[in-house]
Amino acid sequence: MVKMVQLLVKRDDYTHEEFVERWRGEHAEMARDLPGLRKYVTAVPNDPERSSHDGVVELYFEDMGALADAFDSEAGQAVQADAAEFADVEAGETLYVEEQVEFEA
């Protein structure tokens, strides 16, 4: 399983609350249509004024090929265009990782 982790920064013309509402609402619904997407997780800082990023999103795919196919698809292009409307897509980092759970209670 491959996980894409993105650290998100809101566009300056959005408040933090507007950013979160758009991201977790309309945008998350669009992400459901990404082919091969296995899991979609969002996280928002408890104190956004003291955080360097406005959110973290994790997208899980079977492998890197499935991830690439998802973002090359029509749905993937729409999701990326939508994200650019509320997030500064160049400002945050992106990681592609394979998760390994070392401990879980």
MODELLER restraints for C-alpha pairs under 7 A, 6 or more apart:
rsr = mdl.restraints
at = mdl.atoms
rsr.add(forms.Gaussian(group=physical.xy_distance, feature=features.Distance(at['CA:1:A'], at['CA:60:A']), mean=6.79, stdev=0.5))
rsr.add(forms.Gaussian(group=physical.xy_distance, feature=features.Distance(at['CA:1:A'], at['CA:61:A']), mean=5.88, stdev=0.5))
rsr.add(forms.Gaussian(group=physical.xy_distance, feature=features.Distance(at['CA:1:A'], at['CA:62:A']), mean=4.63, stdev=0.5))
rsr.add(forms.Gaussian(group=physical.xy_distance, feature=features.Distance(at['CA:1:A'], at['CA:63:A']), mean=5.66, stdev=0.5))
rsr.add(forms.Gaussian(group=physical.xy_distance, feature=features.Distance(at['CA:1:A'], at['CA:98:A']), mean=6.18, stdev=0.5))
rsr.add(forms.Gaussian(group=physical.xy_distance, feature=features.Distance(at['CA:2:A'], at['CA:60:A']), mean=5.73, stdev=0.5))
rsr.add(forms.Gaussian(group=physical.xy_distance, feature=features.Distance(at['CA:2:A'], at['CA:61:A']), mean=5.30, stdev=0.5))
rsr.add(forms.Gaussian(group=physical.xy_distance, feature=features.Distance(at['CA:2:A'], at['CA:62:A']), mean=5.98, stdev=0.5))
rsr.add(forms.Gaussian(group=physical.xy_distance, feature=features.Distance(at['CA:2:A'], at['CA:63:A']), mean=5.23, stdev=0.5))
rsr.add(forms.Gaussian(group=physical.xy_distance, feature=features.Distance(at['CA:2:A'], at['CA:64:A']), mean=6.48, stdev=0.5))
rsr.add(forms.Gaussian(group=physical.xy_distance, feature=features.Distance(at['CA:2:A'], at['CA:96:A']), mean=6.90, stdev=0.5))
rsr.add(forms.Gaussian(group=physical.xy_distance, feature=features.Distance(at['CA:2:A'], at['CA:97:A']), mean=5.81, stdev=0.5))
rsr.add(forms.Gaussian(group=physical.xy_distance, feature=features.Distance(at['CA:2:A'], at['CA:98:A']), mean=4.90, stdev=0.5))
rsr.add(forms.Gaussian(group=physical.xy_distance, feature=features.Distance(at['CA:3:A'], at['CA:58:A']), mean=6.38, stdev=0.5))
rsr.add(forms.Gaussian(group=physical.xy_distance, feature=features.Distance(at['CA:3:A'], at['CA:59:A']), mean=5.53, stdev=0.5))
rsr.add(forms.Gaussian(group=physical.xy_distance, feature=features.Distance(at['CA:3:A'], at['CA:60:A']), mean=4.48, stdev=0.5))
rsr.add(forms.Gaussian(group=physical.xy_distance, feature=features.Distance(at['CA:3:A'], at['CA:61:A']), mean=6.37, stdev=0.5))
rsr.add(forms.Gaussian(group=physical.xy_distance, feature=features.Distance(at['CA:3:A'], at['CA:96:A']), mean=5.78, stdev=0.5))
rsr.add(forms.Gaussian(group=physical.xy_distance, feature=features.Distance(at['CA:3:A'], at['CA:97:A']), mean=5.25, stdev=0.5))
rsr.add(forms.Gaussian(group=physical.xy_distance, feature=features.Distance(at['CA:3:A'], at['CA:98:A']), mean=5.97, stdev=0.5))
rsr.add(forms.Gaussian(group=physical.xy_distance, feature=features.Distance(at['CA:3:A'], at['CA:99:A']), mean=6.90, stdev=0.5))
rsr.add(forms.Gaussian(group=physical.xy_distance, feature=features.Distance(at['CA:4:A'], at['CA:58:A']), mean=5.60, stdev=0.5))
rsr.add(forms.Gaussian(group=physical.xy_distance, feature=features.Distance(at['CA:4:A'], at['CA:59:A']), mean=5.15, stdev=0.5))
rsr.add(forms.Gaussian(group=physical.xy_distance, feature=features.Distance(at['CA:4:A'], at['CA:60:A']), mean=6.46, stdev=0.5))
rsr.add(forms.Gaussian(group=physical.xy_distance, feature=features.Distance(at['CA:4:A'], at['CA:94:A']), mean=6.97, stdev=0.5))
rsr.add(forms.Gaussian(group=physical.xy_distance, feature=features.Distance(at['CA:4:A'], at['CA:95:A']), mean=5.71, stdev=0.5))
rsr.add(forms.Gaussian(group=physical.xy_distance, feature=features.Distance(at['CA:4:A'], at['CA:96:A']), mean=4.60, stdev=0.5))
rsr.add(forms.Gaussian(group=physical.xy_distance, feature=features.Distance(at['CA:4:A'], at['CA:97:A']), mean=6.42, stdev=0.5))
rsr.add(forms.Gaussian(group=physical.xy_distance, feature=features.Distance(at['CA:5:A'], at['CA:56:A']), mean=6.95, stdev=0.5))
rsr.add(forms.Gaussian(group=physical.xy_distance, feature=features.Distance(at['CA:5:A'], at['CA:57:A']), mean=5.74, stdev=0.5))
rsr.add(forms.Gaussian(group=physical.xy_distance, feature=features.Distance(at['CA:5:A'], at['CA:58:A']), mean=4.62, stdev=0.5))
rsr.add(forms.Gaussian(group=physical.xy_distance, feature=features.Distance(at['CA:5:A'], at['CA:59:A']), mean=6.65, stdev=0.5))
rsr.add(forms.Gaussian(group=physical.xy_distance, feature=features.Distance(at['CA:5:A'], at['CA:94:A']), mean=5.61, stdev=0.5))
rsr.add(forms.Gaussian(group=physical.xy_distance, feature=features.Distance(at['CA:5:A'], at['CA:95:A']), mean=5.06, stdev=0.5))
rsr.add(forms.Gaussian(group=physical.xy_distance, feature=features.Distance(at['CA:5:A'], at['CA:96:A']), mean=6.40, stdev=0.5))
rsr.add(forms.Gaussian(group=physical.xy_distance, feature=features.Distance(at['CA:6:A'], at['CA:56:A']), mean=5.67, stdev=0.5))
rsr.add(forms.Gaussian(group=physical.xy_distance, feature=features.Distance(at['CA:6:A'], at['CA:57:A']), mean=5.35, stdev=0.5))
rsr.add(forms.Gaussian(group=physical.xy_distance, feature=features.Distance(at['CA:6:A'], at['CA:58:A']), mean=6.64, stdev=0.5))
rsr.add(forms.Gaussian(group=physical.xy_distance, feature=features.Distance(at['CA:6:A'], at['CA:92:A']), mean=6.75, stdev=0.5))
rsr.add(forms.Gaussian(group=physical.xy_distance, feature=features.Distance(at['CA:6:A'], at['CA:93:A']), mean=5.83, stdev=0.5))
rsr.add(forms.Gaussian(group=physical.xy_distance, feature=features.Distance(at['CA:6:A'], at['CA:94:A']), mean=4.44, stdev=0.5))
rsr.add(forms.Gaussian(group=physical.xy_distance, feature=features.Distance(at['CA:6:A'], at['CA:95:A']), mean=6.46, stdev=0.5))
rsr.add(forms.Gaussian(group=physical.xy_distance, feature=features.Distance(at['CA:7:A'], at['CA:53:A']), mean=6.26, stdev=0.5))
rsr.add(forms.Gaussian(group=physical.xy_distance, feature=features.Distance(at['CA:7:A'], at['CA:55:A']), mean=5.99, stdev=0.5))
rsr.add(forms.Gaussian(group=physical.xy_distance, feature=features.Distance(at['CA:7:A'], at['CA:56:A']), mean=4.70, stdev=0.5))
rsr.add(forms.Gaussian(group=physical.xy_distance, feature=features.Distance(at['CA:7:A'], at['CA:57:A']), mean=6.76, stdev=0.5))
rsr.add(forms.Gaussian(group=physical.xy_distance, feature=features.Distance(at['CA:7:A'], at['CA:92:A']), mean=4.92, stdev=0.5))
rsr.add(forms.Gaussian(group=physical.xy_distance, feature=features.Distance(at['CA:7:A'], at['CA:93:A']), mean=5.39, stdev=0.5))
rsr.add(forms.Gaussian(group=physical.xy_distance, feature=features.Distance(at['CA:7:A'], at['CA:94:A']), mean=6.49, stdev=0.5))
rsr.add(forms.Gaussian(group=physical.xy_distance, feature=features.Distance(at['CA:8:A'], at['CA:53:A']), mean=5.69, stdev=0.5))
rsr.add(forms.Gaussian(group=physical.xy_distance, feature=features.Distance(at['CA:8:A'], at['CA:54:A']), mean=5.58, stdev=0.5))
rsr.add(forms.Gaussian(group=physical.xy_distance, feature=features.Distance(at['CA:8:A'], at['CA:55:A']), mean=5.00, stdev=0.5))
rsr.add(forms.Gaussian(group=physical.xy_distance, feature=features.Distance(at['CA:8:A'], at['CA:56:A']), mean=5.84, stdev=0.5))
rsr.add(forms.Gaussian(group=physical.xy_distance, feature=features.Distance(at['CA:8:A'], at['CA:87:A']), mean=6.66, stdev=0.5))
rsr.add(forms.Gaussian(group=physical.xy_distance, feature=features.Distance(at['CA:8:A'], at['CA:92:A']), mean=5.15, stdev=0.5))
rsr.add(forms.Gaussian(group=physical.xy_distance, feature=features.Distance(at['CA:9:A'], at['CA:53:A']), mean=5.13, stdev=0.5))
rsr.add(forms.Gaussian(group=physical.xy_distance, feature=features.Distance(at['CA:9:A'], at['CA:54:A']), mean=5.07, stdev=0.5))
rsr.add(forms.Gaussian(group=physical.xy_distance, feature=features.Distance(at['CA:9:A'], at['CA:55:A']), mean=6.92, stdev=0.5))
rsr.add(forms.Gaussian(group=physical.xy_distance, feature=features.Distance(at['CA:9:A'], at['CA:87:A']), mean=5.65, stdev=0.5))
rsr.add(forms.Gaussian(group=physical.xy_distance, feature=features.Distance(at['CA:9:A'], at['CA:88:A']), mean=5.54, stdev=0.5))
rsr.add(forms.Gaussian(group=physical.xy_distance, feature=features.Distance(at['CA:9:A'], at['CA:91:A']), mean=6.22, stdev=0.5))
rsr.add(forms.Gaussian(group=physical.xy_distance, feature=features.Distance(at['CA:9:A'], at['CA:92:A']), mean=5.92, stdev=0.5))
rsr.add(forms.Gaussian(group=physical.xy_distance, feature=features.Distance(at['CA:10:A'], at['CA:19:A']), mean=6.16, stdev=0.5))
rsr.add(forms.Gaussian(group=physical.xy_distance, feature=features.Distance(at['CA:10:A'], at['CA:54:A']), mean=6.20, stdev=0.5))
rsr.add(forms.Gaussian(group=physical.xy_distance, feature=features.Distance(at['CA:10:A'], at['CA:86:A']), mean=6.01, stdev=0.5))
rsr.add(forms.Gaussian(group=physical.xy_distance, feature=features.Distance(at['CA:10:A'], at['CA:87:A']), mean=4.27, stdev=0.5))
rsr.add(forms.Gaussian(group=physical.xy_distance, feature=features.Distance(at['CA:10:A'], at['CA:88:A']), mean=5.65, stdev=0.5))
rsr.add(forms.Gaussian(group=physical.xy_distance, feature=features.Distance(at['CA:11:A'], at['CA:86:A']), mean=5.47, stdev=0.5))
rsr.add(forms.Gaussian(group=physical.xy_distance, feature=features.Distance(at['CA:11:A'], at['CA:87:A']), mean=4.85, stdev=0.5))
rsr.add(forms.Gaussian(group=physical.xy_distance, feature=features.Distance(at['CA:11:A'], at['CA:88:A']), mean=5.09, stdev=0.5))
rsr.add(forms.Gaussian(group=physical.xy_distance, feature=features.Distance(at['CA:14:A'], at['CA:86:A']), mean=6.88, stdev=0.5))
rsr.add(forms.Gaussian(group=physical.xy_distance, feature=features.Distance(at['CA:19:A'], at['CA:86:A']), mean=6.25, stdev=0.5))
rsr.add(forms.Gaussian(group=physical.xy_distance, feature=features.Distance(at['CA:27:A'], at['CA:82:A']), mean=6.93, stdev=0.5))
rsr.add(forms.Gaussian(group=physical.xy_distance, feature=features.Distance(at['CA:30:A'], at['CA:79:A']), mean=6.27, stdev=0.5))
rsr.add(forms.Gaussian(group=physical.xy_distance, feature=features.Distance(at['CA:31:A'], at['CA:79:A']), mean=6.29, stdev=0.5))
rsr.add(forms.Gaussian(group=physical.xy_distance, feature=features.Distance(at['CA:33:A'], at['CA:75:A']), mean=6.15, stdev=0.5))
rsr.add(forms.Gaussian(group=physical.xy_distance, feature=features.Distance(at['CA:34:A'], at['CA:70:A']), mean=5.49, stdev=0.5))
rsr.add(forms.Gaussian(group=physical.xy_distance, feature=features.Distance(at['CA:34:A'], at['CA:75:A']), mean=5.69, stdev=0.5))
rsr.add(forms.Gaussian(group=physical.xy_distance, feature=features.Distance(at['CA:34:A'], at['CA:76:A']), mean=5.91, stdev=0.5))
rsr.add(forms.Gaussian(group=physical.xy_distance, feature=features.Distance(at['CA:35:A'], at['CA:70:A']), mean=5.13, stdev=0.5))
rsr.add(forms.Gaussian(group=physical.xy_distance, feature=features.Distance(at['CA:36:A'], at['CA:61:A']), mean=6.16, stdev=0.5))
rsr.add(forms.Gaussian(group=physical.xy_distance, feature=features.Distance(at['CA:36:A'], at['CA:66:A']), mean=6.03, stdev=0.5))
rsr.add(forms.Gaussian(group=physical.xy_distance, feature=features.Distance(at['CA:36:A'], at['CA:70:A']), mean=6.51, stdev=0.5))
rsr.add(forms.Gaussian(group=physical.xy_distance, feature=features.Distance(at['CA:37:A'], at['CA:59:A']), mean=6.92, stdev=0.5))
rsr.add(forms.Gaussian(group=physical.xy_distance, feature=features.Distance(at['CA:37:A'], at['CA:60:A']), mean=6.03, stdev=0.5))
rsr.add(forms.Gaussian(group=physical.xy_distance, feature=features.Distance(at['CA:37:A'], at['CA:61:A']), mean=5.32, stdev=0.5))
rsr.add(forms.Gaussian(group=physical.xy_distance, feature=features.Distance(at['CA:38:A'], at['CA:60:A']), mean=5.32, stdev=0.5))
rsr.add(forms.Gaussian(group=physical.xy_distance, feature=features.Distance(at['CA:38:A'], at['CA:61:A']), mean=5.51, stdev=0.5))
rsr.add(forms.Gaussian(group=physical.xy_distance, feature=features.Distance(at['CA:39:A'], at['CA:59:A']), mean=5.82, stdev=0.5))
rsr.add(forms.Gaussian(group=physical.xy_distance, feature=features.Distance(at['CA:39:A'], at['CA:60:A']), mean=5.02, stdev=0.5))
rsr.add(forms.Gaussian(group=physical.xy_distance, feature=features.Distance(at['CA:40:A'], at['CA:58:A']), mean=5.75, stdev=0.5))
rsr.add(forms.Gaussian(group=physical.xy_distance, feature=features.Distance(at['CA:40:A'], at['CA:59:A']), mean=4.79, stdev=0.5))
rsr.add(forms.Gaussian(group=physical.xy_distance, feature=features.Distance(at['CA:40:A'], at['CA:60:A']), mean=6.57, stdev=0.5))
rsr.add(forms.Gaussian(group=physical.xy_distance, feature=features.Distance(at['CA:41:A'], at['CA:57:A']), mean=5.65, stdev=0.5))
rsr.add(forms.Gaussian(group=physical.xy_distance, feature=features.Distance(at['CA:41:A'], at['CA:58:A']), mean=5.05, stdev=0.5))
rsr.add(forms.Gaussian(group=physical.xy_distance, feature=features.Distance(at['CA:41:A'], at['CA:59:A']), mean=6.65, stdev=0.5))
rsr.add(forms.Gaussian(group=physical.xy_distance, feature=features.Distance(at['CA:42:A'], at['CA:56:A']), mean=5.76, stdev=0.5))
rsr.add(forms.Gaussian(group=physical.xy_distance, feature=features.Distance(at['CA:42:A'], at['CA:57:A']), mean=4.55, stdev=0.5))
rsr.add(forms.Gaussian(group=physical.xy_distance, feature=features.Distance(at['CA:42:A'], at['CA:58:A']), mean=6.48, stdev=0.5))
rsr.add(forms.Gaussian(group=physical.xy_distance, feature=features.Distance(at['CA:43:A'], at['CA:55:A']), mean=5.57, stdev=0.5))
rsr.add(forms.Gaussian(group=physical.xy_distance, feature=features.Distance(at['CA:43:A'], at['CA:56:A']), mean=5.10, stdev=0.5))
rsr.add(forms.Gaussian(group=physical.xy_distance, feature=features.Distance(at['CA:43:A'], at['CA:57:A']), mean=6.44, stdev=0.5))
rsr.add(forms.Gaussian(group=physical.xy_distance, feature=features.Distance(at['CA:44:A'], at['CA:54:A']), mean=6.36, stdev=0.5))
rsr.add(forms.Gaussian(group=physical.xy_distance, feature=features.Distance(at['CA:44:A'], at['CA:55:A']), mean=4.58, stdev=0.5))
rsr.add(forms.Gaussian(group=physical.xy_distance, feature=features.Distance(at['CA:44:A'], at['CA:56:A']), mean=6.58, stdev=0.5))
rsr.add(forms.Gaussian(group=physical.xy_distance, feature=features.Distance(at['CA:45:A'], at['CA:51:A']), mean=6.82, stdev=0.5))
rsr.add(forms.Gaussian(group=physical.xy_distance, feature=features.Distance(at['CA:45:A'], at['CA:54:A']), mean=6.57, stdev=0.5))
rsr.add(forms.Gaussian(group=physical.xy_distance, feature=features.Distance(at['CA:45:A'], at['CA:55:A']), mean=6.39, stdev=0.5))
rsr.add(forms.Gaussian(group=physical.xy_distance, feature=features.Distance(at['CA:48:A'], at['CA:54:A']), mean=6.28, stdev=0.5))
rsr.add(forms.Gaussian(group=physical.xy_distance, feature=features.Distance(at['CA:61:A'], at['CA:67:A']), mean=5.77, stdev=0.5))
rsr.add(forms.Gaussian(group=physical.xy_distance, feature=features.Distance(at['CA:70:A'], at['CA:76:A']), mean=5.55, stdev=0.5))
rsr.add(forms.Gaussian(group=physical.xy_distance, feature=features.Distance(at['CA:71:A'], at['CA:77:A']), mean=6.14, stdev=0.5))
